[in-house]
Amino acid sequence: VPKLLKFLRPHFAELKNLHVALENDTSVLSDSDYTLLRARLADILSVLAMTMGDDEDRESLKFKLSGMKDYDALEQQGKRPVEEDNLGCWGHEYVRSLAGEIGQEYNKRVIDGVDPENDEAFSDLLGMVDVIVPFHISHNAEAEAVDLLIEVQRLEKLKNLDSIDEKNYSRICLYLIKTADFMSDPEDLAEMIEIAYHLYVRQEQYFDALRAALRSGNEEVIPELFASCNDAAVRKQMCLLLGRHRVNYEVGDGDDAEELNELIGNVHIGEQFLKLAQDLDVMEAKNPEDIYKSHLAETGGFSRRRDNGGVQVDSARANLASTFVNAFVNAGFCQDKLMVPDNEWLYKNKDHGMMSAAASLGSILLWNVEEGLTQIDKFLYSSEEYVKAGAALAVGILSTGVRNDADPALALLSEHIEGTSHIMKCAACTGLGIAYAGSGREDVIELLIGVIESEETGADAMLETSLAGLALGMICVGKCNDEVGSVLVQRLMEASDEDLDHSHARYLCLGLGLLFLGKMEKADAMLEAVKTVEHRIGKYAAVLLDTCAYAGSGNVLKVQEMLHHCAEHLTENAEHQMAAVIGIGLITMGEDTGVEMALRSFDHLLHYCELPIKRAVPLALAILHVSNPEFSVIDQLSRLSHDPDNEISQNAILAMGVVSAGTNNSRVAGLLRQLSEFYNKEAGHVFCVRIAQALLHMGKGLLTLNPIHSDRMLTCVTALGALLTLIHSGVDLKNTILDKSHFLLYYLTCAMSPRMLITVNEDLTWRPVTARVGQAVETVGQAGKPKSITGFQTHTTPVLLQSKERAELATDEVLSVASVLEGVVILRDNPDYEATEEK
């Protein structure tokens, strides 16, 4: 505060009285000198009121507005003194305190019934906002400028500000995108991201603009982004992002259209992954025993004494578990020790076990469509129905996330959809759901709708319908497809009670939920329709649909609603409560504050609630920490995995697998080995432990299931949908995965993604450079240029990234086209780089 003003503090009351006297004196208006005196006095009083005034009365703002009126009156008389900016010259603190009072005054007027859309009613306040916002932005206080605009609901003004340039746009956009998470109203959220998108486009940052568009689910703008971007490298990088986000978009014309479409269709993901494996020297195939490490078991000594010389007996259940371990651990490596060399392993499984064994080929050959089809082809003509079904499923698994012009999955599976064999139908539905997940392909949708609308009745027909419903949900995940939605709801309404009691009817509900995954209020109409289903599954479907719609939104009101569902003490028919608990995890995922609060709620649920709710807690914990084995969570799950209730412990074991998926975490590996001994007499538990071990070592530690990517900004709905299939199977493991529907585990292949950072030249040939990898640090709204990672190590690319890690280039020699270093990143030479001469 200027020195002179300090001496005025004792006289504040007198000066106020003088101002009131001048205001009441009508002769002042005719004399311009007096008017100027009154305006200047109001300015000084406004600054004094900043510390002296009464907060409730907003005196500082009141005097300022009164002064503004006088200046306007002088201007009309043409006598306003030419002077510098009347707000900023009083200093930063004053502008900040004034901005706070403007927000309060605006809210008071809105509460008093003024229409917030009406600019006339707020013209005095908005006039000051138009001065304060550019002042803040030009003085590096971007966050405060955005806060003020949010407060007065005029964010649109950011679009036309000249003071936003290449130096500060990134900080403003980052602040907008991060603040959007805390908006309770979906419209406000969309508006904030839309403005960030607009600013990125204005600065020609097309890659970031695409991220913002995908964040708000606005895929209609993709064509115009490609049209306005002329930089070939940036276009390729945008296509790589679309491929990772599983967006089914086709670039129409242009010389490079074919190459760009290949990148969106993930055509090269298989070979890049194999090259990564060679570089990291993990090509050698692993067999299940390498994962179980049963020689480390503490009871190993006894078993050897007991079996000395005897023949090892193969149990079908153990072999089935080994099939999945083999399929997940060698996923994408095109070689293993059980399936690829010969067919012997196939016949060590029974019936439906054979189906999963044949299907495991699809997982082993993941993403390598051409090579995979030749290996699977011979099984498609097997005399065994189950082997044929497994091969059909393998064709679907093989091509998940990869676009192929020949469309092998559709060509090979469509005949079985229309065929008569029950098991082939189940396999074909699931295969199509996996192959075309997230693509929204009309021709596939029509095929599957035919299955749902079929006239047949009975348990088998209901199973086919449910699997087709789930497949449709995965194909149209997050697409809000009305036709599919109405077909599924119709089926739920018309089904008999006996059909809805079927253990797989919940997959129909899940299919419906997936259609609206993350789409918030767009699911409202469908929700009303679902509530009319009288069977108890109607309640489950409604909660499931509601939680899917608000997935990842962090919406606090929805979380409260879900906790409300959990308040009833039910011991049976409580599936909707389980869905609500999973829903709490689903709604808060991806946002740290929400996750922390959800964990606290789960502690209460474990203490005070009935069994059905406790059974769902491990599943909800899993969805909050996919591929992110934090110490405390593993600790919690480890305690729950020894729970006397079978279902809690089985869900906890599976959850340990999901939380540590693809991380090779040694602590979890040790815990799972102990569990396999602890439960060695319980077939169901051992199977769960094996699946968890398979997930832990998935892709030998090179893959992740985490649906959140692009520096934790985007959530890939396809991957999230695949995870939900596993999580919601946990509501009734006994009749789904532990029974004959274990092949549903293969849906996880839709969520698998290499957790790699590969740097390439513009022609996509590898270019190893040094990169720093460390824990990501939140830099939003911080002054200066804060470090974005902490505790880093420097490696040469390719490197692996954990779920909370971030990478940055460690050399100035090259620049990356993408603002986020994940997946395949295109580099170009830095034109300003000068090599330091070695002495």
N, C-alpha and C positions, 0 to 999 in steps of 0.2 A: 504494500500500500504506500503511495507517495507520502513523504514525510509530513507535508502540510496537513494531510487529512487526519493525522493522528491528533493534531491539536483541535480538530473540529469535533472529536467524539463527545466531549462533555456538553457541546452545544447542540447535539443532535435534535433534542426535543424542540429547542427554540427555532432551529432552522425549519423543522417540520411545520411549526405554527406559522412561520413566515410564508412558507410555500402555500399553506391553506389560505392565508390572507390574500396572497397574490392571486390564487385561483378564484376566490370569491369576488375579487375586485374587477368589475366589468370594464373599467377604463383601461386596464392593461392591454386588452386586445387591440385597441386602436393605436397603441404606441408600440412600434416594433421593437424598440430597445428593451422595453419592459418584458415583452414576450420572450426575447432572447435571454434576458436575465432569468426568467422563470424556467426556461428550458435547461439553461446551464445549471441552475440550482437543483432541478430535478435529477440531472445527471449525477451531481455530487451526492445528493441524498441517496440515490440508488446504490452508489458504491458504498456509502456508509452503512446502509441498511443490510449490506451483505454480512456484516458482522454484528451490527447492533439491532437490526430489525427483528420483528416477530415472525418466526417461521410460518405460523398458521396463516398470517395475513399476506404473505408473499409481497412484502413492502418493496423489496428491491425491484421486482418486476413492475409493480404498480407505478412507482416513480418513473421508471424507464419509459413505460407506455405513455405516461402523461407528458414526459419530455418529447417523445416522438411526435405526439399530436401537435405540440407547439412548433417543432421544427417543420412539420408539414404545413402548418398555417403560414409560417414565414416564407416557405417555398412558394406558396400560392401568391404571396405578395411580391415574390421575386427578391426577397431580402435575406434569404438563408445564407449564413456565412460559408464560404468555401473552406471546408476543413477535411482533415483525414477521417478515416473510418472511426465512427463514434463508439464502437463496441470494443474492438480489439485493442485500442490504445489504452484502455484501462487494465489490460493485462489478462493473463490466462485464467487465473483463479476466478476473476469476476465473470468471465464468459462462461466458465463451467457452472458457477453457482446460478447464473441466469438461466442456463439451459435446463438445470434441474427444476427451477421454478416454472419455466414454460411448460414442461411436461406435466407438472401438478395442475397448473391452470387449465391446460387442455383437457385433462381427465375430468376436472370439476365441471367444465362446461358441458362435456359429453353426458355426465351423470345428470346435469340439470336439464337434459333433453334436447340439446342442440345436435343437429344431424352431422355426424363426423365427416360425411362426404362433402359437405357444403363449405367451399373455400371462403365464401364471403364472411361467414360468421367468425372465422379465425384469421381474417386478413392481417390484423395487427400482430398476432403471434407468428404467423407464417412469414411475415416480412422480416422479423428478426431471425427466424430459422434460416432464411435464405442468406443471411449474413454470417451466422454462426457456423453453419456446416462447412462452407469453403474455408473459413478461418481455421477450424479444427483440422481439416484435411491438409491445408498447406503447412500446418505446424505439427505434423506427424501424430495427431491424435485421432486417427481414422476411426478407432473403436467408438470414441465418444460421439463423433459425427453420426455414425450409424445408429448408436443408441438413441440419440435425440430424434432421428427420423422415425425409428420404430415407435418411440413414445408418442409422436404426433401422427402416426399412421400415414406418413408421406414418403415411403422408401423410393417411390417412383422418381423422386427428384434426383436420385443418384445418377440416373441414366443420362441426364443432360448437363452434368457438372463438367466444366472445363478443367477444374483443378485435379481431376483424376488422370494420371498419366502412367507411363511405363514404370515409373519408380514406385508408385504406391498402389497400383491396381491389385497386385497379388495379395497385399495385406488386407485390403478391404474385402476382396472376394473370400479369402480364407475366413475372415471374421463372420461374413454373412453365412457361409456354409456351415460353420461350426455352431453359430447361434441358432440356425434353423432347427437344430435338434430339440431346442428347448421351447419351440413354439407349440402352444396347445392346439391352435386352430390350423387344420390342414391347409386352408387357403393362405394363411400367413406364411406357412412353411414353403408352399409352392412359390409364393411371390418372392421370397428371399432368394431362393435358388435361381429363379428366373432372372432376377436382377444380376446375380453373379454371372450367369450365363451371358447376359447382354454385355456386361463389362468385359468379359473375356473375348467375346466376338469383336468388340470395338477395338481391343488391343491386338487383334489377330492371333490370339492364343487358342487355336482351334482344338488342340488336344484337351486343354483344360475345359474348354466350352463343352466338349463332348462328355467329359466326366460329369459336369454339372447337369447336362441334359439327361444322362443315364441316372443320375442321383434322383431326379424328380420323375423318372419314368417317362420322360417326354421323347419318345423315339421318332416323332413326326419330323423333328428338325434335323435328323441325321442327313437326309439328302441335301438340304441347303448348306450344311456345314461342309460337306464334301465339294459342293459346287463352288463355295467361296474360297476353299483352300487350294492353292496352286503348288504348294511345296510337296514334291513327291515323297520325301522322307516322312513328313508329318502325316501325310495320307496313309502311308504304310503303318505308322505307329498307331493311328486311330483305328485301323483295321485290326491290329493285334489286340487292342483294348476290347473291341467289339467281340473278337473271338474268345477272349478270356471271360467276358461277361455273358457269353452264349447268346448273342443277339443275332437273330436270323435275318440279316439285311443283305441285299444284293446291290453292288455298285452297278449302275446301269450301263453307262457308255464311257468312252475314253480308251486310250491305248493301253492303259495299265489295268483295265477292269478285271481281266482274268486273274492277274497276279493278286490284286486286292481281294477278290472274292476267295481266293485260296487261303489268304491270311485270315479272313473272317471265318472261313470254314475250318480253321485249325488243321489244314491238310498236312502241315509240316510238324505238328506237335510231337508225333511219334518219333520222327528221326532226331529232332532236337533233344528229346528226352533220352534217347539211346546214346546220343553223343555226350550228353551230360554224364550219363552213367559210366561211359568209358573214361571220360576225363577224371571222374572221381574214383575210378577203379572199383566199381561194385558190380561189374557185369556177371560175375560168377553166380549161377543159379543156387538158390538156397532150398533145402528140403525142410519139411516141417520140424524135424528133430533139431535142426540148427536153431529153431526158434524156441522150442520147448525147453531145450537144454536140460533134459531130465537127468543127465548124469550129475547135475549140480544139486539135485533134490536131496534133502536130508535123509529121506527114507530109502534112498537108492540101495543101500547095503542090504536091507531086508529082502527087497524084491529079487535081487540077484541070487541070494541064497535059496530063495523059494523056487525060482524057476531054473535052477541050474540044469542045463541039458534039455529042459522041456521046450516045446515049441511055443512061440509067442502066439496068443490067440488074437486075431483081428476082430475088433467089434465094429459093427456097421456104423455106430454113432461116432466112434473115435475116427474112423476113416472119413466120415462126412466132415468132421471138424478139420481133419488134415487137408481135405479138398479145399476148404475155404482159406485155411492158412496159406496153402500153396498159391491159391488164386490171388490173394491180396498182396502177399509179400513179393511175388514176382510180377505184379501188375505192370504191364507196359514193357516188360523186358524181352518178350518174345521167346524166352527159353526157361525151362524149369526141369526138375528131375522126375516128375510124376507123369505129366500128361503129354508133353510134346514128343519125348523119345518113342514111346510105344503105347498100346492101348491097355496094357495090363491093369493099370490102376482103375480104369473104368469098371472092370468086373469085380473089383473088391468092394463095390458099393451095391446096395440093394435099391430096386425100384426108383423111388424119387431121389435117392442118393445118387443114382447114375445120372439123373437129369442135371443135378448141380455139378457133378463131376465133368460132364460134357460141356456145361456152360462155363466152367472155369477156364476153358481155352479162350473164351472171349476176353476174359479179364487179363490173362497172361499176354495175349496179343493186342491188348488195348491200343486203340488209335492207329494200328497198322492194318488198314482195311484190306489192301490188295493181298498182302502176304497172308493175312489171317484167313481170308475166305478160302484160299487153296487148302489150308490145313483143316478147316472145319468141314469143307465140302463132303468128304467121305462119310462123315457121321450123319449127314442129312439123309442118307439112303440106308441107314441101319435098319435091321429087322426089329430091333427093340424100340417100342414106342418112346420109352423114357429117354433113350439116347438121342432119338430124333428130336424130341422136345428140347433136350439140353442144347443140341446143336443149333436149333432155331433161336433159342435164347442167346446163345453165344454170338450169333450174327448181329443181334441187336446190341449186345454189350460192346462188341468190337467197334461199332461205329458211333458210339455216343459222343456227341459234341463235335463230330467230324462230318463235314458236308461232302458228299460224293455224288458226282453227276449221274452215276449209274443207279443210285439209290438201291443198293443191294438189299438192305433190310426190308424195305417195302416190297420189293419184287419177290423175295423169298418167303416173307411171312404172311402176305395177304391171302394166299390160298388156304393157309391153316386157319385163319380167322373164320373163313366161311366154311371150313370143313366140319366133320362130325366128331372128331376125336377130342374128348374133354381135355386131356393133358396137353395136347398140341395147342388147343385154344388158349389155355392158361399161359403157356410159354410164349405164344405169339403175341398175346396182349402185352405181357410184361416186356417182351423184346422190343416191341414198337414204342412202348412208353419210355424205355431207356434210350433207344436209338434217336428218337426225335424229341427228347426232352427240351422244352423251351422253344421249340421251333414254330409251334402254332400252324403246322401244315394242314391245309384243308382236307386233302385226299386221305390222310391218315385218320383225321378226326371222323370223317364220314364212315370209314371202315369200322371204327370202334363204337360209334353210336349205334351201328347195326347190332352189335353184340348186346348192348344195354337194352335195346328195344325188342329183343327177341321174346317170343311168346312162352318159351320153355319155363318150367318151374322145377323146384327141387333144390337140394343142397348144391349139387354140381353147377346148376345153372346160376345160382346165386354167387358161387365162387367166381365163375367166369365174369359175371356182371361186375362184381366188386373189383376184380383185377383190371377190367376194362375201364371202370370209373377212375381208378387210381392212375392208370396210364393216360387217360384224357386229362386228368388234373396236371400231370407232369408235362404233357405236350403243350397245354395252354397255360402254363404256370404264370400267374400274374397278368394274364391277358384279358381278364374279365369277359370271356367269351359267353355271350348271352345264350346262344343256342345250346352249348354244352351244359351251361348252368341249368337251363330249364329242363333238359333231358334228365340230368342227375336228380334234380328235386322231384320231378315227376315220378322217377323210379322209386325214390324214398317214400313218396306219398302213397303210391299204388301197391307197394310191397306188402305181403302178408306179415303178420307178427312173427310167424315161424321163420320167414326169410330174414327179417331184421334181427332175429336172435342169433343168426349165423355169425360165427366168430369173425368173419371177414367183412361183415357189413360196414364196419368202421372205415374200411378203405374207400367205400363210396363217399362217406362223409369227408374223408381227407381229400379225395379228389375234388370235391366241391370247394373245400377250404383253399386248396392250392390255386384255383382259378383266380382268387382275389388276393393272393399273397402280397401283402404290403400295399394294398390299394385303398386302405382306410374306408372313407365313407361310401365308396362305390359299392360296397357289399351290403349296404343297408336294406335294399329292396329284397335281395335274396335271403337275407336274415329273417325278414318277416315271413317269407314263404316257408322257410325251414321250421319256424316255430309252430306251424300248423300240424307237423307230424306228431301224432298222438303217442306213438311208441316211445319208450324211455330213451331210445337212441336219438330222438329228435332234440332232446336237451343237449346231448353230447355234440351233435352236429352243429347246434347253434353256437355253443361255446367255442368249438373248434373253428368255425367260420369267422367268428368275431376276433379270435386271437390271431388267426392267419392274416386277416385284413389289416390288423395293426402291428404286424411283425416288424420289429426293428424301429418302431416309431418312438419308443420311450414314453408313450402317452400315459401320464400318471392316472388319469381318470379311469382308463381301461384296467390298469393294474389294480386299482381299488375295487373295481367291479368284480375282477377275478377273485380277489381275496374275500369278497363278500360271498361268492359261491362256496368258498372253502369253510365258511363259518358254520354251516350245518353239520351236525354230527351224524353221518350215515355210515353204516358198515357194509351195506350191499347196494347195488344199483347206483354206485357213486362214480360211474365213468366220467360224467360231466365234470366232477370235481378234479379228477386226474387231468382232464383236458385243460381245466382252468390253471392248475399248478404249472403244467408244461407251458401254458399260455403266458404266465408271468415271465418265465425265462425268455420266451419268444419275443414278447413285446419289448423287454428291456435290453435285449442283446445288442452288442456293438457300441454301447455308450457307457463309459466307465462309472459315472455317478449312479446311473440306473442299476448297473450290475451289482454295485456295492449294496444298494438298498434292497435289491431282490434277495441277495444272499442273507441279509439280516432277517427278512420275512421268512425265508426257508427254515432258518433256525427255529423260529416260533412255530412254524407248521409241524416240524419234527417233534417239538415238545408237546404240543397241545392237541394235535388232530388225530383222527382215526386212521386205521391202516391204509385205506385206499389212497389217501392224500400222501401219506408217508412214502407209499410205493412210487409215486410220481416225482418225488423230490430229486432223486438221483438223475432222472431223465432231464429235469429242468436244469440241474447243475451242468449236465453235459452240454446242453444247447447254449449255455452262457459261455462255455470255455472250449469251443471246438478247436482241436489241435493246439491247445494252449495249456500245458500241464502245470498250472501254478501250484506251488507247494501246499497252500491251505486247502485247495479244492481236492487234490489227490488225498490229502489227509482225511478230509471229511468222507470221501467216497470209500477210502480204505476202512474206516470205522463201519460205514453202512454195509460194506461187503461181508461183514461177519454177523450181520443181523440174523436173529433166529427166524424171522419171516422169510420164506424162500424167495418170494417175489421181490422184496426189497433188495435182498443180497444179489439176486440175478441182475436186476436193473442197475445196481451199483457197479457190478463187474463190467457190464456192457458200457456203462457211462465212463468207466476208467479207460476203456478202449477208445471211445470217441474223443475224450479230453486229450488223450496222448497220441491221437492218430498221426502216424507218419513222423513221429519225433524221435523214435528209438530211445526214449527216456529211460535211463538205466534204473532209476528208482521204481518206476512203474513196472518195469520188467521183473525186478526182484519181487515186488508185491504180488504180481500175477503168478510167479512161480510158486510162491508160498500158498496162494489160494488153490492152485491146482493140486497141491498135496492135501490141504485142509479139507477139500471137498472131493477127494479122489473116489469116494463111493457114490457120489451124487452125479448121475449122468447129465442132468440138465445144467448143473453148475459148471461141470467140467467143460461142456460145450460152450457155455458163455465165456469161460476163461480163455478157451482156444480162440474164439472170435475176437476177444479183446486183444489177445497177443497178436492176432493177424492184423488188427487195425494199428496197433502200436508200431509194428515193423512194416507198415504198408509201403509198398514200393521201395523196400530196403531203406526207408527213411528219407526218400526224395519227394514224397507226395504229401499233400495236405488235404483235409476235408473242409477247411475253413471257407465259408461262403463270402466272408468279408475281405475285400481286396482293394487295390488302388489306394494305398496308404490309409486303409480303414475308412474309406469314404463310400465305397459302393458295396452293396450286398447282391451277390449273384443268386437270383431267386431259384434258378434250376438246382443249384447245389443245396440251397436251404430246403427246397422241396424234397430232395433225395434224403437229406438228414431226417426230415420230419417223418418220412416213411419208416425209418428205423425206430425213431423215438416213439411214434404212436403204436408201433408193433409192441413196444415195451408195456403198453397198457394191459396186454394179454399175451405175454410171451408163450405161455403154455400151449395155446391153440394156434399160434402163428409160426414164429421162427423155430421154436423148439418142437413143432409138430412137422407138417409136411411143406410148409410155405417158406422154408429156409432160403429158397431161391430169391426171395424179396431182398435179401442182403445185397444182391448184385445192383440194386438201385444206387448203392453208394458209389458205383463207378461214375455216376453223373456228377458227383461232388468232388471226385478226385482231380487234383490239379497239381502240376509240378511246382514245388515251392522254390523256384530257382530264380536267379538273376543271370541272364545271359546277355552279353553285349555284342552287337553285330554292326557291320558296316551297312551302308545304304543298300548294298546288293544282298544283304542278309547273310554274308559270310561272317564267320566268327571273328571277333577282334578282342582278345583278352586285354583288359586294362586293370589297374589297381582300383579297388573300391573299399570304402570303410563301411563296416556293418556294425551297428550297435543298437541299443535300446532306443526306441523312438521317444522323443520328448515333445510335449505339447508346446508349440511356439505361438499359438494364436493370441493376438492382442498384446504381444510383448514388445518393448521398445528396442530399437536398434536391429541388429542382425543376430538373433540368438542362435546358439548351436542347436541343430535339430536332432542330433543323436548323442548318446552318452555311453561311456565305457566301450568304445569301439575297438575292433581289430581290423587290421588292413589285410585284405586278401586279393588275389588275382581272380577275376571272373573266369569261369562261372562260379557263383557262390550260392549257398542255400540260405534262405531267410526264415526265421521263426515268425510266429504270428504277431508278436509285438515289436518286431525289429524293422529297421529302416536302413536303406543303403544310400551312400552318396559317393560320387566319383572322387578319387584321391589324387587326381592329376588334372592339370589345367590344359593338357595337350588336346583333349577332346571335349566336346559339349554333347549333352544328351538331348535328343529331340523331345523326349517325354519329361514332364516335370516330376514324375514318380518313377523311381527305379524298381521295377518288379517285372518278372516274366522276361520276355525278350525286349531289349531296349536298343533302339537304333542310335548310333553315335555318328557325329561328323567332326571333322577337324576344326579346331579353334583357330580362326583367322588371326587373332591377336596374340597367339602363343609364340613366345620367343624362347628357344631352348637356352638354358643357362650353360655357359661354356664350362666344361670341366677343367679345373686347374691342373 
